[in-house]
Amino acid sequence: MGSEGLRLVVYDATGHGGSWFQPYLTASWRVGVGLYAHYPHAQRVDASFGARSWQEAFAWLASVQPRARVREVQYWGHGLPGRVLIARDTLDADTLANEHKDDVAAVRARLSDDALIWLRTCSAFAGARGHAYARALADAFGCRVAGHTFVIGPLQSGLRTLRPAETPSWSTTEGLDGERLRPSSPIAPRTITCLQGSVPHDW
């Protein structure tokens, strides 16, 4: 654990998804958190958890190493504009404010002053729904949040951040081709790779 607090990763451990390769994707997340646990201090993950529901995820985030502050939470799983999922269990603006209101409050109480919530999923911040979700997420947790506007994989494009009470600065068309979700590419804005463990400082 770094002096600034814990860096935590939650990932979807259900193995469920719409693609034939979902079990392999879940396995890659397990391998990835093992790799991140051996990164240099600034990007090292202190603990990780494979969740099968948002209830499980929040319970773990509220209780792991309970005397420590939390400076970063990453979620690795599936996303669509305006929501992220564990299997079919949805976390969107409505469930943040209602079903998981107390869970959010318990995690928020642990966050350090410079905390970050980072959704490493496809497209959660894309479109008008993504804008609304980014604002709801930042306001709910009271900290800077990050998410992507493109479909992500080894390349992860459209990495955008927002603080409470801010207005999204990126276009509602970023990461979209009409209604179609666009894949990440080396020439897309704000692209990192899956091996990069932190949001660039000036983003």
SVG drawing of the C-alpha trace seen along z (x, -y; Angstrom):
<svg xmlns="http://www.w3.org/2000/svg" viewBox="-34 -22 43 41">
<polyline fill="none" stroke="black" stroke-width="0.4" points="0.0,0.0 1.3,-3.4 1.3,-6.3 -1.6,-8.0 -3.9,-5.1 -5.0,-1.8 -5.3,-1.3 -8.0,1.4 -9.3,3.3 -12.7,4.9 -13.4,7.1 -16.3,9.1 -15.7,12.7 -18.9,14.1 -17.6,15.3 -20.9,14.1 -21.1,11.9 -22.4,11.6 -19.3,12.8 -17.9,16.3 -14.5,15.2 -16.0,13.9 -14.4,16.7 -11.0,15.8 -11.6,12.1 -12.4,12.9 -9.3,15.0 -7.3,12.0 -8.6,9.8 -7.4,12.3 -4.0,12.4 -4.0,8.6 -4.6,7.9 -1.8,10.3 0.6,8.4 -0.5,5.0 0.2,6.3 3.9,6.3 4.0,2.9 6.2,0.0 4.8,-1.8 3.0,-4.6 0.9,-2.1 0.8,0.9 -2.5,2.5 -2.7,3.2 -5.7,5.6 -8.2,7.0 -11.6,8.8 -13.6,10.8 -17.2,9.8 -20.3,11.6 -22.7,8.6 -22.5,5.0 -23.6,5.8 -20.5,8.0 -18.3,5.4 -19.4,2.6 -19.2,4.9 -15.6,5.7 -14.7,2.0 -16.2,1.0 -14.4,3.6 -11.0,4.5 -8.2,3.3 -10.8,1.1 -8.4,-1.1 -6.8,-2.4 -8.0,-5.2 -8.7,-4.4 -7.1,-6.6 -8.1,-4.7 -10.7,-2.2 -10.7,-0.6 -13.5,1.5 -12.6,4.0 -15.7,5.3 -18.4,4.5 -19.9,1.1 -22.3,-0.7 -23.1,-4.4 -24.3,-5.5 -23.8,-2.2 -21.4,0.6 -22.3,4.2 -21.3,7.2 -23.0,9.9 -26.5,8.4 -26.3,6.5 -26.3,2.8 -24.7,-0.2 -26.1,-3.4 -27.2,-6.8 -30.5,-5.4 -28.9,-2.6 -26.2,-4.8 -28.8,-7.2 -31.3,-4.5 -30.5,-0.8 -26.8,-1.4 -27.1,-4.8 -25.9,-3.4 -23.1,-1.3 -21.8,-4.4 -21.8,-6.3 -19.8,-3.6 -17.1,-3.7 -17.1,-7.5 -16.4,-7.7 -13.1,-5.8 -11.9,-7.9 -8.8,-10.1 -9.0,-13.7 -7.5,-13.1 -9.3,-9.8 -10.1,-8.5 -12.8,-6.1 -11.8,-4.6 -14.2,-2.6 -12.0,-0.5 -14.9,0.7 -16.2,0.0 -18.0,-3.2 -19.4,-4.1 -18.7,-7.8 -19.9,-7.9 -22.8,-10.0 -25.3,-12.1 -25.9,-9.1 -22.2,-8.9 -22.1,-12.6 -24.9,-12.3 -23.4,-9.1 -20.0,-10.8 -21.6,-13.7 -23.7,-11.3 -20.7,-9.2 -18.5,-12.2 -21.2,-13.7 -22.2,-10.4 -18.6,-9.6 -17.5,-13.2 -14.2,-12.6 -12.6,-12.6 -13.9,-9.9 -12.5,-8.4 -14.1,-6.4 -13.8,-5.6 -15.8,-6.7 -14.6,-3.9 -14.8,-0.1 -11.7,1.0 -9.3,3.9 -5.5,4.0 -5.9,0.4 -8.1,-1.8 -9.2,-5.1 -11.3,-8.1 -10.0,-8.1 -11.9,-11.1 -12.0,-12.4 -14.5,-14.6 -14.6,-16.2 -17.8,-16.9 -19.9,-19.8 -17.8,-20.0 -19.3,-19.8 -17.9,-17.2 -15.5,-18.7 -15.6,-15.9 -18.1,-15.7 -21.2,-13.5 -20.2,-12.0 -16.7,-10.8 -16.5,-7.0 -19.7,-6.8 -20.5,-6.4 -24.2,-7.2 -25.6,-4.6 -22.6,-2.2 -19.9,-2.0 -16.4,-2.6 -13.4,-0.5 -10.2,-2.0 -7.3,-2.8 -3.8,-4.3 -5.1,-7.5 -8.2,-7.9 -8.1,-10.6 -6.6,-9.9 -5.5,-6.3 -3.6,-4.2 -2.9,-0.5 -4.2,2.2 -0.7,2.3 -0.8,-1.3 -1.7,-1.4 -2.6,-5.0 -4.4,-7.9 -1.8,-10.4 -1.3,-13.3 -2.5,-16.0 -5.7,-14.2"/>
</svg>
